[in-house]
C-alpha cells in the first residue's frame, strides 16, 4: 500500500496544532466569556472564515463530526448567513476569530521556544511552515468542500 506525503505528515501537524490549540484554550475561553459567548464555529475554522465566507455545503461537511447546530452562533451575533446561503463572520465574529488566531500563534511560539537546547525550537518553524504549505497545496486538489472552503488561509 502506497502512503501519501499528506498521510505521513498529517499526524505530525495534528500534534503540533492540537498542542498549540490546547495551550491557548484557557485564554480563548476567558476572552470569549468577557464578550458573553463561548468557543464556536469561528474558533474552529478561523483560518478560512477570516479570509472568506463559508458556503453552506462546505459548512455542513465541516460540521459532520459535531452537532452541526449553528443556532448559538447566530443568536449571539457571531455569524450571519448571506443571500447566497454562505456563512460569514460579523464584527464580533471577526474579533473572536482574530483573537483565536493570535492566541494559537502565541501558544505555538511559547511551546516551540521552551524545549531543551538540543531541539531546534523556533529555528525549525520555517521548515515546518514549508511542509504545512505543501500539505495544504496538495489538499486543494484532493480535499473536500470543507477543506477547499477554508484554504488557502
C-alpha positions as CSV (number, residue, x, y, z in Angstrom):
1,X,0.0,0.0,0.0
2,X,1.4,3.4,-1.0
3,X,1.4,6.1,1.7
4,X,1.0,9.7,0.6
5,X,3.1,12.5,1.9
6,X,0.0,14.1,3.3
7,X,-0.8,10.9,5.1
8,X,2.6,10.7,6.6
9,X,2.9,14.3,7.7
10,X,-0.7,14.8,9.0
11,X,-0.1,13.2,12.4
12,X,2.9,15.5,13.0
13,X,0.9,18.6,12.0
14,X,-2.0,17.5,14.1
15,X,0.2,17.0,17.2
16,X,1.8,20.4,16.7
17,X,-1.5,22.2,16.0
18,X,-3.6,20.5,18.6
19,X,-0.9,21.2,21.2
20,X,-1.0,24.9,20.5
21,X,-4.8,25.0,20.5
22,X,-5.0,23.3,23.9
23,X,-2.3,25.6,25.3
24,X,-4.3,28.6,24.1
25,X,-7.7,27.3,25.2
26,X,-8.0,28.8,28.7
27,X,-7.0,32.3,27.3
28,X,-9.6,31.9,24.5
29,X,-12.3,30.8,26.9
30,X,-11.7,33.8,29.1
31,X,-11.7,36.3,26.2
32,X,-14.9,34.8,24.9
33,X,-16.5,34.8,28.3
34,X,-15.8,38.6,28.6
35,X,-17.9,39.0,25.5
36,X,-20.7,36.7,26.7
37,X,-20.1,33.9,24.2
38,X,-18.4,30.5,24.1
39,X,-16.0,28.9,21.7
40,X,-17.8,28.0,18.5
41,X,-17.6,27.7,14.7
42,X,-15.4,30.7,14.2
43,X,-12.9,29.3,16.7
44,X,-12.6,26.0,14.9
45,X,-12.5,27.5,11.3
46,X,-10.8,30.8,11.9
47,X,-8.1,30.3,9.2
48,X,-10.7,30.1,6.5
49,X,-13.6,32.2,7.7
50,X,-11.3,35.2,8.3
51,X,-10.4,35.1,4.6
52,X,-13.9,34.4,3.1
53,X,-17.4,33.3,3.8
54,X,-18.0,29.6,4.1
55,X,-20.6,28.1,1.7
56,X,-23.4,26.2,3.3
57,X,-22.5,22.8,1.8
58,X,-18.9,23.2,3.0
59,X,-20.0,24.1,6.5
60,X,-22.3,21.0,6.5
61,X,-19.2,18.9,5.6
62,X,-17.0,20.6,8.2
63,X,-19.6,20.1,11.0
64,X,-20.2,16.5,10.2
65,X,-18.3,15.3,13.3
66,X,-20.1,17.8,15.6
67,X,-23.7,18.5,16.2
68,X,-23.9,20.9,13.2
69,X,-26.1,23.3,15.1
70,X,-25.3,27.0,14.4
71,X,-28.2,28.4,16.4
72,X,-26.0,29.7,19.2
73,X,-23.5,31.5,16.9
74,X,-26.5,33.1,15.1
75,X,-28.2,34.1,18.3
76,X,-25.0,35.7,19.7
77,X,-24.3,37.6,16.5
78,X,-21.1,35.8,15.8
79,X,-22.1,34.8,12.2
80,X,-24.7,35.6,9.7
81,X,-26.0,34.0,6.5
82,X,-25.7,36.0,3.3
83,X,-28.1,35.9,0.4
84,X,-26.2,33.0,-1.2
85,X,-26.5,30.9,2.0
86,X,-22.8,31.3,2.9
87,X,-21.8,31.8,6.5
88,X,-19.8,35.0,7.2
89,X,-18.4,36.5,10.4
90,X,-19.9,39.6,11.9
91,X,-17.8,42.2,13.6
92,X,-17.9,40.2,16.8
93,X,-17.1,37.0,14.9
94,X,-14.1,38.6,13.4
95,X,-12.9,39.9,16.8
96,X,-13.2,36.4,18.2
97,X,-11.6,34.6,15.3
98,X,-8.7,37.1,15.2
99,X,-8.2,36.5,18.9
100,X,-8.3,32.7,18.4
101,X,-5.7,33.0,15.7
102,X,-3.4,35.3,17.8
103,X,-3.8,33.1,20.9
104,X,-3.0,30.0,19.0
105,X,0.1,31.6,17.4
106,X,1.4,32.9,20.7
107,X,0.9,29.5,22.3
108,X,2.7,27.7,19.5
109,X,5.6,30.2,19.8
110,X,5.8,29.6,23.5
111,X,5.7,25.8,23.1
112,X,8.3,25.8,20.4
113,X,10.6,28.2,22.3
114,X,10.6,26.3,25.6
115,X,12.2,23.0,24.6
116,X,15.6,21.7,25.5
117,X,18.5,23.4,23.8
118,X,19.3,20.3,21.7
119,X,16.0,20.6,19.9
120,X,15.7,23.1,17.0
121,X,12.9,25.2,18.6
122,X,11.8,28.3,16.7
123,X,14.6,27.8,14.2
124,X,12.6,24.8,12.8
125,X,9.4,26.8,12.2
126,X,10.3,27.9,8.6
127,X,10.8,24.3,7.6
128,X,7.6,23.2,9.3
129,X,5.8,26.1,7.6
130,X,7.1,24.8,4.2
131,X,5.9,21.3,5.0
132,X,2.4,22.6,6.1
133,X,2.3,24.6,2.9
134,X,2.9,21.5,0.8
135,X,0.2,19.6,2.6
136,X,-2.3,22.5,2.1
137,X,-1.4,22.8,-1.6
138,X,-1.9,19.1,-2.1
139,X,-5.2,19.3,-0.2
140,X,-6.6,21.9,-2.6
141,X,-6.6,19.2,-5.3
142,X,-7.7,16.3,-3.2
143,X,-9.6,17.7,-0.2
144,X,-13.3,18.0,0.1
145,X,-15.6,21.0,0.1
146,X,-14.8,21.9,3.7
147,X,-11.1,21.9,3.1
148,X,-11.4,24.0,0.0
149,X,-13.6,26.5,1.8
150,X,-11.1,27.1,4.5
151,X,-7.9,27.1,2.3
152,X,-5.8,28.8,1.3
153,X,-5.8,30.7,4.6
